[in-house]
């Protein structure tokens, strides 16, 4: 009996991966990294593994640390369907404007972009990038603040008013889904994940749809942790959770990363939930 259970489990895993591969084998992903106030080397390796196991074709472009090579950095964006941002210039030299302006132009023309966690921070000399990610880490001068009330209604604090962004410790977070968007369709209405929760994210918040929030004891508010942004003809997804490789191991991050990339690339989601939420 135990042998049959093991064989059945293995076959189920093969079937699951086959479903993923058949739905994503044509989707080409570029992860952009090279600078971050988090361990970008480790998180890029993990995200690449997750995406490749899901059937995506993945490449990595690393922004050089300094000098003419950094300022002249480029990547063949037209060869990809979606870019995953694992880069921020917070606390370091400014991001190369030529490449990131090309990225925002490419997304606005119909490309897909997934900005993971700290990829929403910094970059403030690039107003189109700040607008593309919608919300991020910054002072009240960066833009508006959004929270959701207990009925899912958006409460907006205007730019320049209220506090800037902060976060608590890595601890259990109660996540709530407020949307039937394809990325979160079929997920539990609520689940818990141990991660770092930002509160009072700020930004232009134009064309934004909040899909899920985390409850922050520090503010006693439902703070956005997953949203989409309409940016020209492009599709942008921001999963704000995912502080490090430990927090990324949760099934919710894997599911949102894979589904988010598929939706950003195609406008559809056919991938199943990537496992049981606990």
RODO-2510 file (C-alpha; in nm, 4 decimals, decimal comma):
residues 278
     n   res          X          Y          Z
     1     x     0,0000     0,0000     0,0000
     2     x     0,2798     0,2444     0,0922
     3     x     0,4531     0,1708    -0,2390
     4     x     0,1315     0,2508    -0,4279
     5     x     0,0895     0,5772    -0,2364
     6     x     0,4484     0,6766    -0,3197
     7     x     0,4034     0,5928    -0,6883
     8     x     0,0737     0,7853    -0,6990
     9     x     0,2391     1,0869    -0,5361
    10     x     0,5248     1,0830    -0,7842
    11     x     0,2866     1,0542    -1,0777
    12     x     0,0788     1,3426    -0,9415
    13     x     0,3914     1,5564    -0,9207
    14     x     0,4882     1,4697    -1,2773
    15     x     0,1366     1,5497    -1,3972
    16     x     0,1395     1,8836    -1,2129
    17     x     0,4723     1,9865    -1,3651
    18     x     0,3551     1,8698    -1,7075
    19     x     0,0505     2,0944    -1,6804
    20     x     0,2749     2,3864    -1,5895
    21     x     0,5161     2,3187    -1,8725
    22     x     0,2429     2,2888    -2,1332
    23     x     0,0975     2,6244    -2,0290
    24     x     0,4212     2,8213    -1,9951
    25     x     0,6746     2,6725    -2,2360
    26     x     0,6431     2,9662    -2,4759
    27     x     0,6798     3,2355    -2,2075
    28     x     1,0248     3,3943    -2,1952
    29     x     1,1230     3,5620    -1,8669
    30     x     1,4109     3,8006    -1,7981
    31     x     1,5110     3,8574    -1,4346
    32     x     1,6906     4,1893    -1,3844
    33     x     1,9148     4,2112    -1,0782
    34     x     2,2560     4,3432    -0,9713
    35     x     2,1756     4,5772    -0,6819
    36     x     1,9345     4,5493    -0,3935
    37     x     1,9243     4,6113    -0,0197
    38     x     1,8331     4,2414     0,0099
    39     x     2,0215     3,9254    -0,0921
    40     x     1,9449     3,9518    -0,4637
    41     x     2,1891     3,6776    -0,5621
    42     x     2,0081     3,4177    -0,3522
    43     x     1,6566     3,5327    -0,4401
    44     x     1,7335     3,5419    -0,8134
    45     x     1,8588     3,1814    -0,8000
    46     x     1,5445     3,0708    -0,6151
    47     x     1,3010     3,2567    -0,8406
    48     x     1,4766     3,1301    -1,1521
    49     x     1,4470     2,7739    -1,0211
    50     x     1,0778     2,8181    -0,9417
    51     x     1,0041     2,9600    -1,2854
    52     x     1,2059     2,6987    -1,4736
    53     x     1,0374     2,4198    -1,2789
    54     x     0,7108     2,5788    -1,3896
    55     x     0,8117     2,5531    -1,7552
    56     x     0,9147     2,9147    -1,8204
    57     x     1,2275     2,9918    -2,0223
    58     x     1,4367     3,2137    -1,7947
    59     x     1,7420     3,4351    -1,8441
    60     x     1,9120     3,6789    -1,6047
    61     x     2,0524     4,0257    -1,6802
    62     x     2,2751     4,1679    -1,4040
    63     x     2,3329     4,5429    -1,3895
    64     x     2,7078     4,6118    -1,3400
    65     x     2,8018     4,7726    -1,0081
    66     x     2,9681     5,0907    -1,1388
    67     x     3,1399     5,2737    -1,4224
    68     x     3,0682     5,3086    -1,7937
    69     x     2,9439     4,9497    -1,8183
    70     x     2,6710     5,0313    -1,5672
    71     x     2,5623     5,3506    -1,7418
    72     x     2,5605     5,1765    -2,0797
    73     x     2,3864     4,8627    -1,9536
    74     x     2,1238     4,7226    -2,1870
    75     x     1,9273     4,4031    -2,2481
    76     x     1,7303     4,2799    -2,5520
    77     x     1,3856     4,3334    -2,4008
    78     x     1,2039     4,2477    -2,7240
    79     x     1,3297     3,8899    -2,6895
    80     x     1,1189     3,8414    -2,3743
    81     x     0,7537     3,8356    -2,2744
    82     x     0,7894     3,9459    -1,9137
    83     x     1,0608     4,1035    -1,6976
    84     x     1,0930     4,0217    -1,3265
    85     x     1,2427     4,3106    -1,1306
    86     x     1,4813     4,2096    -0,8513
    87     x     1,6703     4,5405    -0,8567
    88     x     1,6569     4,8610    -0,6561
    89     x     1,9055     5,1450    -0,6201
    90     x     1,8034     5,2288    -0,2647
    91     x     2,1129     5,2838    -0,0507
    92     x     2,3537     5,2723    -0,3473
    93     x     2,4407     5,4311    -0,6813
    94     x     2,1492     5,5433    -0,8956
    95     x     1,9983     5,2995    -1,1425
    96     x     2,1143     5,3494    -1,5024
    97     x     1,8456     5,5730    -1,6484
    98     x     1,8855     5,4660    -2,0109
    99     x     1,8013     5,1013    -1,9446
   100     x     1,5174     5,1625    -1,7004
   101     x     1,3627     5,4264    -1,9269
   102     x     1,3794     5,1673    -2,2068
   103     x     1,2116     4,9181    -1,9737
   104     x     0,9207     5,1480    -1,8911
   105     x     0,8774     5,2302    -2,2613
   106     x     0,8761     4,8581    -2,3438
   107     x     0,6176     4,7814    -2,0745
   108     x     0,3959     5,0738    -2,1777
   109     x     0,4002     4,9372    -2,5336
   110     x     0,2587     4,6037    -2,4153
   111     x     0,5290     4,4237    -2,2172
   112     x     0,4830     4,2531    -1,8817
   113     x     0,6611     4,3441    -1,5577
   114     x     0,6638     4,1766    -1,2159
   115     x     0,8278     4,3897    -0,9429
   116     x     0,9233     4,1734    -0,6450
   117     x     0,9405     4,3243    -0,2949
   118     x     1,2231     4,5829    -0,2854
   119     x     1,2034     4,6399    -0,6623
   120     x     0,9385     4,8961    -0,5651
   121     x     1,1870     5,0978    -0,3564
   122     x     1,4220     5,3780    -0,4575
   123     x     1,4466     5,4656    -0,8309
   124     x     1,3098     5,8117    -0,7537
   125     x     1,5040     5,9822    -1,0330
   126     x     1,2940     5,7658    -1,2700
   127     x     0,9361     5,8986    -1,2434
   128     x     0,8003     5,6600    -1,5067
   129     x     0,9381     5,3619    -1,3138
   130     x     0,7849     5,4906    -0,9885
   131     x     0,4525     5,5308    -1,1688
   132     x     0,4844     5,1833    -1,3234
   133     x     0,5105     5,0045    -0,9875
   134     x     0,2294     5,2132    -0,8372
   135     x     0,3317     5,1997    -0,4719
   136     x     0,6628     5,1426    -0,2964
   137     x     0,8986     5,2363    -0,0174
   138     x     0,9332     5,6084     0,0433
   139     x     0,8357     5,9174     0,2332
   140     x     0,4970     6,0836     0,2020
   141     x     0,6510     6,2960    -0,0764
   142     x     0,6701     5,9847    -0,2996
   143     x     0,2941     5,9784    -0,3471
   144     x    -0,0391     5,8610    -0,2116
   145     x    -0,0983     5,5866     0,0435
   146     x    -0,3680     5,3210    -0,0014
   147     x    -0,5261     5,0920     0,2566
   148     x    -0,8453     4,8880     0,2427
   149     x    -1,1180     4,9016     0,5040
   150     x    -1,2810     4,5858     0,6359
   151     x    -1,5262     4,5870     0,3450
   152     x    -1,2511     4,6101     0,0846
   153     x    -1,3047     4,9770     0,0050
   154     x    -0,9947     5,1805    -0,0808
   155     x    -0,8956     5,4612     0,1563
   156     x    -0,6476     5,7005    -0,0043
   157     x    -0,4198     5,9398     0,1847
   158     x    -0,2892     6,2100    -0,0523
   159     x     0,0752     6,2704    -0,1308
   160     x     0,2500     6,4745     0,1364
   161     x     0,0063     6,3792     0,4119
   162     x     0,0627     6,1188     0,6813
   163     x     0,3578     5,8930     0,7442
   164     x     0,6154     5,7342     0,5183
   165     x     0,6750     5,3643     0,4685
   166     x     0,7898     5,1303     0,7443
   167     x     0,7789     4,7631     0,8326
   168     x     0,7641     4,5366     1,1319
   169     x     0,9694     4,2248     1,2059
   170     x     0,9446     3,9043     1,0079
   171     x     0,6415     3,7472     1,1733
   172     x     0,3148     3,5700     1,0812
   173     x     0,1015     3,7899     0,8547
   174     x    -0,2707     3,7468     0,7966
   175     x    -0,3227     3,7880     0,4206
   176     x    -0,6707     3,8589     0,2803
   177     x    -0,7752     3,8390    -0,0860
   178     x    -1,0187     4,1102    -0,2028
   179     x    -1,0451     4,0324    -0,5732
   180     x    -1,1468     3,7670    -0,8255
   181     x    -0,8520     3,8601    -1,0466
   182     x    -0,7103     3,5557    -1,2323
   183     x    -0,3838     3,5700    -1,0343
   184     x    -0,5646     3,5049    -0,7048
   185     x    -0,8665     3,3119    -0,8322
   186     x    -0,8946     2,9826    -0,6448
   187     x    -0,6641     3,0895    -0,3618
   188     x    -0,7966     3,0806    -0,0049
   189     x    -0,9714     3,3989     0,1044
   190     x    -0,7235     3,4195     0,3904
   191     x    -0,3971     3,2548     0,4850
   192     x    -0,0979     3,3178     0,7090
   193     x     0,2626     3,3567     0,5949
   194     x     0,5738     3,4460     0,7917
   195     x     0,7242     3,7471     0,6149
   196     x     0,8090     4,1168     0,6381
   197     x     0,5010     4,3375     0,6006
   198     x     0,5464     4,6921     0,4717
   199     x     0,2975     4,9519     0,5849
   200     x     0,2207     5,2948     0,4407
   201     x     0,3640     5,2171     0,0954
   202     x     0,3597     5,5378    -0,1096
   203     x     0,3419     5,6211    -0,4786
   204     x     0,1311     5,7668    -0,7605
   205     x    -0,1054     5,4664    -0,7381
   206     x    -0,2521     5,5367    -1,0832
   207     x    -0,4411     5,2497    -1,2484
   208     x    -0,3850     5,0279    -0,9462
   209     x    -0,5981     4,7310    -0,8383
   210     x    -0,5257     4,5890    -0,4932
   211     x    -0,5657     4,2102    -0,4987
   212     x    -0,4594     4,1242    -0,1427
   213     x    -0,3645     4,2926     0,1822
   214     x    -0,1816     4,2027     0,5020
   215     x    -0,3048     4,3210     0,8390
   216     x    -0,0414     4,5391     1,0099
   217     x    -0,0699     4,5574     1,3893
   218     x     0,1506     4,8670     1,3819
   219     x    -0,1086     5,0656     1,1861
   220     x    -0,4174     4,8492     1,2471
   221     x    -0,4791     4,8696     0,8717
   222     x    -0,5141     4,6314     0,5788
   223     x    -0,1960     4,7195     0,3898
   224     x    -0,1557     4,6230     0,0202
   225     x     0,0736     4,3235    -0,0409
   226     x    -0,0285     4,2313    -0,3971
   227     x    -0,1554     4,4597    -0,6733
   228     x    -0,1635     4,5172    -1,0465
   229     x    -0,1036     4,8399    -1,2376
   230     x    -0,2383     4,9401    -1,5783
   231     x     0,0639     5,1013    -1,7399
   232     x    -0,0037     5,2042    -2,0970
   233     x    -0,0692     4,8813    -2,2895
   234     x     0,1380     4,6780    -2,0436
   235     x     0,0512     4,4631    -1,7436
   236     x     0,2353     4,5101    -1,4135
   237     x     0,2169     4,2843    -1,1067
   238     x     0,3660     4,3700    -0,7678
   239     x     0,4043     4,0973    -0,5030
   240     x     0,5302     4,2971    -0,2051
   241     x     0,5928     3,9920     0,0135
   242     x     0,9104     3,7898    -0,0446
   243     x     1,1762     3,9453     0,1791
   244     x     1,4273     3,6604     0,1432
   245     x     1,4623     3,3000     0,0339
   246     x     1,3036     3,1727     0,3562
   247     x     0,9896     3,3810     0,3111
   248     x     0,9795     3,2987    -0,0616
   249     x     0,9539     2,9274     0,0190
   250     x     0,5863     2,9668     0,1133
   251     x     0,3473     2,8215    -0,1423
   252     x     0,1705     3,1568    -0,1751
   253     x     0,4833     3,3266    -0,3118
   254     x     0,5500     3,0497    -0,5648
   255     x     0,1883     3,0551    -0,6805
   256     x     0,1774     3,4338    -0,7159
   257     x     0,5161     3,4510    -0,8896
   258     x     0,4247     3,1912    -1,1520
   259     x     0,0693     3,3109    -1,2047
   260     x     0,1805     3,6742    -1,1989
   261     x     0,4385     3,6118    -1,4706
   262     x     0,1880     3,4236    -1,6855
   263     x    -0,0721     3,7006    -1,6515
   264     x     0,1793     3,9799    -1,7113
   265     x     0,2966     3,8018    -2,0265
   266     x    -0,0395     3,6879    -2,1693
   267     x    -0,3277     3,8532    -1,9840
   268     x    -0,4537     3,5082    -1,8814
   269     x    -0,3915     3,2596    -1,6016
   270     x    -0,4245     2,8871    -1,6637
   271     x    -0,1771     2,7673    -1,3995
   272     x    -0,3236     2,5869    -1,0991
   273     x    -0,2534     2,6799    -0,7408
   274     x     0,0970     2,5471    -0,6786
   275     x     0,0065     2,3354    -0,3734
   276     x    -0,1848     2,3357    -0,0461
   277     x    -0,1866     2,6553     0,1564
   278     x    -0,1189     2,5883     0,5253
***
